[in-house]
Structures are given as structure tokens and as C-alpha cells.
Amino acid sequence: MDELLAMSKEEITRLETMQRIKDKRLTQGEAARILGLSVRQIKRLYRAYKGEGAAGLVSRRRGKPSNHRLDGGTRQKALDLLYERYADFGPTLAHEKLSERHQLRLSRESVRKLMIAEGLWKPRRGKKAPVHQMRERRACLGELVQIDGSDHAWFEERGPQCTLLVFIDDATGQLMELWFVPDETFFAYCEATRHYLERYGKPLAFYSDRHGIFRVNQPRPLATTSGLTQFGRAMQELEIQILCASTPQAKGRIERANQTLQDRLVKELRLRGISDMATANAFLPEFREDFNRRFAVAPRSHHNAHRPLLPAENLDLILSHQETRTLSKNLTLQFKHMIYQIQSERPDYALRNARVTVCETPQGEVTILYKNQPLPYSLYQKAIRQADIVDTKSLDRQVKAPPSPAPNHPWRRYGHHLNGKPIEEASPHGTD
């Protein structure tokens, strides 16, 4: 009885080719080009075909376990660790941790298959890529730096929600600065920018969204203003251009980086038990270095576009909140609900109606400049407190819910608060 052979499509193609070689209709060199094999492999296959027929072309490994299969002990240890520590990790990040922290030798695809089989990871269907106009990366490091703030539960339930300020280089995709702050404010960006400038120097341009920190969003700014925000004025003094994107897709590099950070950084903070901003900021340089080692790319040009800070550029004053005031006849001015009295050896008429610049640091220290020279002053009187101006992004955090009444508060003795009974039933004296 003839034996039935199970052959793959590739093996059937090889069988047909061997038959053509046997019938002298094909040379071994031509067969090698057709099958994409070497002539030496064709000779080996032809010898097997002449000796055993079609059975000689069937793989001897069929039905047997692979030599590259995952070791049972390694597989079990990986599963235990996935369930214990990395149940909500993605396959790529879980593979990194298993390899680096636990020295398990297995591929990323093996981890992905394990997680899918155990229901820890659900493969996603490929989405149709949206069509956006392509923009080539800048050529040099420091030519364009994208900046943004990401408000997220970075410490999950272990700590308060805060904002991560992210600076990423457009040419290399390298994280240049990461800094946790309570809110996305002018002084927060100044603090992160100072770290950046002291580490790398001045880039040519910052690329941001249209947040009010970077751009005056009034259609018709007041004539008394310069048309620049505080951050815009500071960057103008440092000769750093600010560009604002019209859509999130226009600055997609930092948007995608924020999504990656909200996955990877959150899990790194959890693994290290970090639950406050001070400890997290101390850890960020280590995380930034590891992130850049994995994901940064080489720029097209080796030229570094950063410029050094000049000796005359005083960051303490440039990165301060500055407002212009006009001195009164008695040399006083009002700023932030306080009245400042100028103490000067000059005659009073020399400074009357003079335009001065009030500079306030994040610590609340105030310097008053006249022609770029500080003026001595004393606090004369505290003005009456007025309404505070609150940014829309921090409105929810500024508005606090009223405190709950105490358990013995008279309000709790009202009838509609006594187990749903009306006041007539709840009162021991009844009503008239």
C-alpha cells in the first residue's frame, strides 16, 4: 500500500524541482536560483530525493518539539513574576524587567505569547494610521526642543496627582529635562528651564502648545502690554525663540513621549516605592539616561546648536516675574497687594513718575530695577487683599470643597437627616 506523506508547500515545490532536475529539464544552478538556496544545498536535497524519494525531502523535525523551545523552569519562573509584579505591564517593558532585574533569558516574543495565553495582555488590532503631513526631524541637537506639561496620576494612589514637565530634543528624540511640579505654572517652567540651560546651554528654539504661559491668547492685547507672556519675555532676553503648535499632532514627538512616560515612568516609580515629588525628581536623571539609551537616535549632523550662557545673563532676574510700575510723587508703588517705598539718595523730583521694573523670584523676593540698577526700598503698608487670579488648568485644585459639619453639629438634628424620618416623627416634643 502506498504511504501517504504530509508535505508543506515549500516541500512540494522542492519535490517538483527535484523531478525536473531528474528529467534533465533543469540544472542544479537554475534550481538554486529558483528556490533561493545554494548549489551545495541543492546537491544535498537531490541525493536525499534519489535515495528515499519524496520522503527524503520531508523535514525530520516534524512532530518533535523545537530545539529552541522555552525551558520549563524558565517559563514557570517568568509566569510567577508576571503575575506577582508585572501583571499590568506591556510585553516590551515586562521583558526588559525580567531580563534586567531577574536575569531570565527569554525573548520579547516569548513574553508576549505567555501574557496572551494567560490573559494578561490582549493583542491590539492595528489601527489605520491617520494621515498627517510629514515633518523631517531637525538636523542638530539643540536646534528645536519641544516642551510640554503632562498632568497625570504619576504616583497612582500612593501620592497626589502632579505635573511632569518634559523637554525633548527634536533631532534625536532625547529627553533633555524631566521635572515634577505641583502645577503647570510660569515659575515651574522657569525652574525646569534653568536646569536645562545650566546643563546644556541655550537652544535655538522651544516648541510648545498655545498655553497662556507661552502665548498671549487675547485677540487684541492691551496697548500697555508688550504682547509677550512672562516666559516669552524671559526667552526673548535669552535669545531663544518660542514657536507654538496649532494642533497636538504638530508636536507629535512630545505627545507620544508623554504616553510612553505615563506607562514606563509610572511603573518604574511603583517598583521603587517612590510616592513624592522630591524623591521622584532625584530619580529622574537615572531614568532619563536609561530612556535615552533605549530610544534616542543619532542626529543627521554632529553640530551642537546649543549656545553658552553669557556672563551678563543673570538667570535670577531673567527668570523672575517682572512687571512695570510708575513711581508716584512720593516715590511709592504697589505690587501684589504691597506698597513699596523707594529709599534713594537722589532728589525726589529725579525719580518722580519714573518707570521701574519689579522682579519677583519664586521665593517671593522682590527687586526693583531702574535702568537695570536695583533701588533700595522699604515696605510701607500692606494693601487690602483682593481676588486672586487663577489659571484655568489649576482651577479644580484651587477650589476646595467646604468642610463637612461635625457629628454633633445642630444641622444634623434637622428632620430630613434623621434616618429619612420627617421632623414631626423625629422630634420628642412633636409640633403644635
JOURPE-V655117 format. One record per backbone hydrogen bond with DSSP energy under -0.5 kcal/mol. NH is the residue of the N-H (numbers start at 1). CO is the residue of the C=O. Records with the same first field share a line. If there is no record, write none. Layout:
NH=CO + CO
This chain:
7=5
12=8
13=9
14=10
15=11
16=12
17=13
18=14
19=15
20=16
21=17
22=18
23=19
24=21
25=20
26=20
31=27
32=28
33=29
34=30
35=31
36=32
37=32
42=38
43=39
44=40
45=41
46=42
47=43
48=44
49=45
50=46
51=47
52=48
53=49
55=52
56=53
57=54
58=55
62=59
64=61
69=66
75=71
76=72
77=73
78=74
79=75
80=76
81=77
82=78
83=79
84=80
85=81
86=81
89=86
94=90
95=91
96=92
97=93
98=94
99=95
100=96
101=97
102=97 + 98
103=99
104=98
106=104
111=107
112=108
113=109
114=110
115=111
116=112
117=113
118=114
119=116
120=115
121=115
123=121
132=130
141=303
143=140
145=205
146=168
147=207
148=166
150=164
151=149
152=150 + 162
154=152
156=153
158=155
159=156
162=152
163=181
164=150
165=163 + 179
166=148
167=177
168=146
169=174
170=144
173=169
176=167 + 174
177=167
179=165
181=163
185=183
189=185
190=186
191=187
192=188
193=189
194=190
195=191
196=192
197=193
198=194
199=195
200=196
201=196 + 197
202=307
203=201
204=142
206=241
207=145
208=206 + 243
214=211
215=211
217=215
225=222
231=213
233=229
234=230
235=231
236=232
237=233
238=234
239=236
240=235
241=204 + 239
243=206 + 241
245=208
250=247
251=247 + 248
252=249
254=251
255=251
256=252
257=253
258=254
259=255
260=256
261=257
262=258
263=259 + 260
264=260
265=261
266=261
267=263
268=264
269=265
270=266
271=267
272=268
273=270
274=269
280=276
281=277
282=278
283=279
284=280
285=281
286=283
287=283
288=284
289=285
290=286
291=287
292=288
293=289
294=290
295=291
296=292
297=172
301=139
305=141 + 303
307=202
313=310
314=312
315=313
317=314
318=314
319=315
320=317
321=360
322=320
323=358
325=356
327=354
328=332
331=328
333=340
335=338
338=335
339=381
340=333 + 338
341=378
342=331 + 340
343=376
344=342
350=347
351=347 + 348
352=348
353=327
354=351
356=325 + 354
357=369
358=323
359=357 + 367
360=321
361=365
364=361
367=359
368=375
369=357 + 367
370=373
373=370
375=368
378=341
380=339 + 378
381=339
383=337 + 381
390=388
394=391
395=392
398=394
399=395
400=398
409=406
412=409
413=410
414=411
417=414
418=415 + 421
419=417
421=418
425=422
426=422
427=423
